[in-house]
Amino acid sequence: MSGKVVVSKEEVLHYAKLCKISLTEADVERLQKDVNEILEYFNIVRSLQLDVEPMVYVTGFSEALREDEPAETLSEDDVFKNAGEKDEKWFVSGQVLG
């Protein structure tokens, strides 16, 4: 890795402020070093001469998605048929977060 600084300490502090996180001086130095190393790896990859066409589908399938066409919708009774609990037109569930 070259010692070239791509992201400055001021930029790290600016990003930390945007993310609303507090960083110690050691954190800033570590993040600056880590981010610059990551960016240096990107530069190495970018500099590779690869004669490969970009791929849209990794598997070789093309047009794997169907056309978006209108279809019949489910009735309200069918929608709530297997619902454990409902309140008028809403599903009721237990607490999800926290």
Summary of the structure (lengths in Angstrom):
residues: 98
radius of gyration: 25.8
end to end distance: 43.2
largest distance: 66.0
contacts: 136
relative contact order: 0.09
helix: 39%
strand: 4%
